[in-house]
Amino acid sequence: MSFLGAGRKVESAVFGRGVSGFRPKVPTSPQRLEAKAAKAMSAQARAYIMGGAGTESTVAANRAAFDRVEILPAMLRDTTGADMSTEVFGTALDSPLLVAPIGAAGLVRNRPDIAVGEAAASLGVPYIFSSQGSDPMERVAGAMGDAPRWFQLYWSKDLELVRSFVARAEAIGAGAIVLTADTTQLGWRPRDLDLGYLPFTRGIGIAQYTSDRRFSELVAERMAASSDDTDVDHSPVPTPTAIATLLRIARNHPGRFVENLRSPVPRAAVQTFLDVYSNPALSWDHVEQLRGMTTLPVVVKGILTPGDAKQAFAAGADAVMVSNHGGRQVDGAIGSLDALREIRREIAREHTLILDSGIRSGADVFKAIACGADAVTIGRPHVYGLAIDGARGVESVLRNIIAELDLTMSLSGLSSLAEIDSTMVRVRG
């Protein structure tokens, strides 16, 4: 769809409804969006979605990096109909936005990934399905029709499970495989730790696995091995919380709830997932292996240094996603936008760089493009919209960011995304 004049259209619609006393259900301010979403979430959801590693200094570094970049608007230029279209991997996009993969969104809503997919599809914005999704990729793809989608891959300890995920992604028409390199194990996340809560232990965010043939084989193998282990009691201590956890696991597992309560399979599936989902042995060899596994473009996510970016392209990556995982993995890491600027100085323009982590507004998107990004991903903000108003909330967040980007371009004297470059910004400090 065309986003020409998106800014004025959104403003006119909001102000028009305002005449009758209606205000946007989804706030247009990033700060108020986050605050309203926090009220709509449970304590566990707030901790998982909003939290970061350690002291959360990397989360702060992401915001500080954007604040240091200042836009230099040029005046008195004809900017009638700013064109924000671009191209990634030879595919034309109406805007430089992609929807980031967010795991365990089932903490926020039922059928969350389907809702996000429907919202993204309504705007033609590519959605990157998460390996840790709460809806199977096939169902999300079905809800999106022909709209663009990618798949984010966590490299499991089981190679056949990796192959199965890649084959399924190809079958649903994914436009790229995004290999996440920075989560070979979970970072130190105090908000989750202090609650003693990890969504995956409740069966939340493992739908890609429980819908997979190879994973089902792994679960069966685990159950067979456990039946021979008569010296170990694997049952949780029967506290009220443990009982509630078992109920949640049964509810999140495929099939009928009552049958799942009687079956040992759902709990075995959770235990199997916890055993296999991350792989600390991940290396550049795996990037090359993935390159040989699929004809789809390969994106390596989690890169923060020029050296690693060069290594990724040398290993066969088609793009690099500059990301610190939203500040959720390493405390004290470099801000994503700072990393992007350093990487782009050493990586030629023909190499695709996508910025992830820290983007909250259309002005942030403008800054990211000026600092060398070819496209950007929208992470936490779209989940905030999901928490507030489901699919409509996600669509509102994306539409608002696109509208602000349109206005920022026009008010800076630019008529196309291609005109945004390093001359349009300066960096303080």
N, C-alpha and C positions, 0 to 999 in steps of 0.2 A: 504494500500500500504506500501511497505517497504521503510524506510528512511535510510537504511544502506549506508554509504558513501555520505549522502546528502550534507555535507559541500563542499567536493571536486567537486561534480557534479555541484552545483550552481556556485562555483568559476570558474570552467572550462568553463561553459556556458557563464558567464559574460565576462571573459577575451577573450574567443574565438570571441565573437561578437565585443569586443573592437578592435581587429585586423583590422576590417573593419570600425572602427570609431563610432560604436554604443555604447551608454551608457545606463544604466538602466533607464527606464522611472520612475520607483518607486525607490527613493533613498534607499540605504541599511543602511545609517546612521540614527539612530532615530531622531537626531536633524534636519537633512536636510529633512527627511520624514515629520516631523511636519511643518517645514517652507514652504515646497512646497504645502502641503495640505492646509495650511492657505490661500495661494494665490488662491487656487482653490475654496474656500468656500465664501459664502456671509458673511456679517458682523453678521447676525443673526445666521448662522450655526457655525461660529467661536465661538461666545459667548456661545452657548448652548453646543457644543461638547468639546471645550477646557477649558471652564470656571470651576471654583470651588466655594465653599462657602466662603463668607466673604473675608478675605485678601488672600485667597488661600494658607494659611499656611499648610493645610493638603495635598494639592497637592505637595507642596515642601517637606513635611515630608515623603511622599511615595518615592520620589527620594533619599532623604538623607538616608533613611533606607537601600536602596540597596547599596548606595555608602559606607556605613560603613562596609558592609560585603565584605571580601576579600577572593578570591579563593586561595587555596594552591595547586598548581599543583605538581603532582608526576611524576618523569622522568623515562625514560628507561623501559617502560612497553609496551608490545605488545597490541596495541589498534586497530588492524585491524578490521574494521567494527563495530564501536560502535553501540550498540543496545539500542535505547531509548524507546522501547515498555514498556507498563505498563498495569495495570488493575484497573478499577474503577467499583464498583458494580458488579463485576464478568464479566464485559465486557472488552475484550482485545482492547487496543488502541495502535496505532503505534507510538504515541508520547504522552507526558503528557499535550498537549495543548487542550484547548476548546476555542471556540469563544464566548466572553462575550455578554450578551444581551445589546444592545444599543438602547434606544428609540428615536423616531423621526428622524431616519436616512433619512427620506424623505426630510429633510433640505438639504441634500448633493446630492442625486441622485433620479431619478424616479425609482420605483420598487427596492428600496435598499436592502430589506431583501431577496428578491429572488436572487439578485446578490451575496450577502454574502453567502446565502445558497448554491448556485452553486459552489462558490469558496471553501467553506469548504468541500463540498461533493467531489470535485475533489481530495482533499488530504486526505479524510477520517477523518477529524477533526470534532468532534461533535460541532454543532451550537446550542446555547441556544437562542431560540426564545424569544423576548421581548413581554410582555403584551402591551407595548407602541409601537409595531411595526407599520410600514407603509404599510405592506402587510399582508393579512390574513394568519394565520398559515397553513391553508389547501393548499394555493397556493405555499407557500415556501416549504412545505413538498413534494408537487408534483414535484417541480423543483429539489429536492434533491434525488429523488428515494429512495433507501434503505439506504442511508447514515444516520449516527446517528444524532439525534437531541434531545434536552431537551426543556422544556418550563419554562420560568420564570413567576411567578404569583405575581401580586399585588393584595392584598386582598381588594376587593371592599366593599363598605358599603352595597351592596346588596348580600346576601348569595346565592341566586339562580344564580346570574351572576358568582359568584365564582365557583359554581358547574358546570355551563355550560362550563366555561373555562377549568376546569379540565377534564371534559368528552371529550371535543374537543381535548385536548392534548393527552389523551389516544387513541383517534380514529386515530390520525395521527402518532401513533407509537413513541411518546416521550419516552425517556429512563429514565427520572426523572422529577420531579416538583421542581423548585427552588423558594421557598417562600422568597421574599425580605422583610426583617424586618426593614430596616433602612429608609424607605421612606413612613412613615405614613402621611407625608406632605412634601412639597418641602422645601429644605433648603434655606437659604438666599444667593441668587446668584446675586451679583451686576452686572455682565456683562449683564445678561438677563434683570434685573430690569432697568438698565440705558437705555436700548433700548426699554423698555416697551413691550417686545416681549416674548411670550410663544408659542411654536409651536402648542400646543394642541388647543389654541384658534383659530387657522387657520385650524383646522381639520387635522393637521399633527401628525402622531403617534397614531391615535385612530382606526386603521383598524381592530384590534382584536375585538373592541367593535361594530363598525358599521356593522360587518359581523356576529354578534351574535344574535340569536333569542331572548334571554332574554333581551338583551340590547334594541332591537327594541321595545319590550313591554314597557320598562321603558320610552323610548322616546315618545311612544304613550300616556302613562299615563301623562307625563309632558305636552304634547300638549293639552290634554283634560283639565287638571287643569288650564293651562294658558288661555284657551279660556273663562273660567269663571271669570278670573281676569281682569275685565275691567278698574280697577282704576290705573293700572301700565303699563307704556310704556316700553317694553323690547327691543325696537329697539335701535341700536347704533346711536350716533350722525353722520349724513351723511357727514363725511369728506372724502377726497380722499383715505386716508388710510383705513377707514372703508369700503368703497366700494371695495377696493382691497382685504380686508380681506374676505368679503362676496364672492367674486369671487374665492378666494383660497379655502374657505370652500366647495363651490359647486364643484370645480374641484377635491377635495380630497374625496368627498363622493361617495359611490357606485352608479352606474347608469349614465345616460346621463347628460352631463354638462348643457345643455339648460333646461332640465326638473328640475334639481337640483336648477337652478337659480330661477325658478318659485315656487319652493316648500319651505315651512317653515321647512321641516324635517331636512335638513342638519344643520341648525343653532340650532335647538332644540337638535340634537344629540350632538353637541359640548357642549351645556349648560348642558345636562344630564351627559356627561362624567365628566365635571368639578365638578359636584355635587357628583358623586359616586365613582370616581376612587381610591381615597385614604381613609384610615380608621384609624384615630388616636386611635381607641379603640383596635387595634391589640394587642394580648397578647399571652402568652404561651398556653393558652387554644385553640387558633386558630391553633397552630401547631398540637396539639393532634387531633383537629377536621379534619385537612387536612390528618393526618395519617389514620384516619378512613374513609376518603372519597375516597382513592385510594390505589391500590396495588403497584403503582410505587414507586421507591425510592424517599424520600423527603430530599431536601437540604435546609438548612436555611442560607440565604445570609445576610451579614451585621454584622457578629459577630466579636467583637474586644477584648473580655476579656475571660479568662479561665472560669469564673463563668457562663457567658452566653453560652459558648460552652458546658459545662457540662449540663446546663439546656436544651439546644437544644436536646442533645442526650437522656436525661431523658424523654423529651416530645415525643420521637419517631422518631427524625430525623436520617437519614442514613448517612448524611454528613453535615459538616459545611463549608460554604464559608466565609473565613476570608476576610473582605472587608470594606472599608470606602467609598464605592460608588465613587471611583476615586477622593475623596476629595470634592465631590459636596454637601454633606449634613451638616456636622458639621465642622466649622472652628476650627482649633487648636486640631484636633483629632490625635490620635496615627497613625504613619505610618503603613501600612498594613503588611509589612514584620516584623517589630518590634512586632506587635501583634501576628503574626504567631509563632514567636519564643517563646513568653511567653505562648501561648496556648498549643503548642506542648509539652512544659516541663511538663504540667499537664494532657495532654490527651494522652492515650495509643496509640501505633502505629496501633492497629487494627481499630481505629476510623479514618474515612476518613476526611482529611482537604484539601480544595481547596483554593488556594490563588487568590484573585482578587484585582486589583488596583495597578498601578505603574509599571507593567512589560512592558519593552520597547525592550528587546533584548533576544537573546539566552543565554547570560551570566546571565541575570536576572532570566531566568527560572532555570538555574543550581543553582543559589543561593537560590531560593525559595525551590527547592527540597532538598537541603542540610539543609535548616532550618526547614524542616518537612512537606512540602506540598506533597500531593500525585498527584496533578495535578494543573494546573494554567489556568487562563483565559486571553485572549488577548482582550483588550477593545479598547481604542482610536486608537492605531496603525492600526487596521484593518479598521476603519472608515477613517483614513487618506489615506490608499490605495484605498478605495472606492471613495473618492473625486478625487483622481488623475487619476485613470484608471478603475473605475467600478469593475466588478468581477475579471478581470485580476489583478487589483491593490490589491485587498484583497488577492488573491492567492499569489502574489509576496511577500506581507508582511509576510504571514504565512510561506511560503517556506523559506524566508530569516531567520526568527527566528529559524525555525527547523534546517536550515543549520548551523547557528552559534552555536546552542546547540550541534550539532554533533561534530563540531570542538573543542568546549570548553571541551567536555567530553574527546575526544581523546588526546588533548594537556595537559589535566590534569591527564592522565594515566588511564583512566577508559574505560571499554569496555561495560558497561551496566548501565542503569539508576538506577538499584538497588544498585549499588556501591556508588552512591552519598549519603553521609551522613554528619553529623556535623563535622567530622574530616577533611573534604575537605575545610573548610572555617574557618576564624576567624573574630571576630567582633571588630572593633575599638571603643574605648570609652565606 
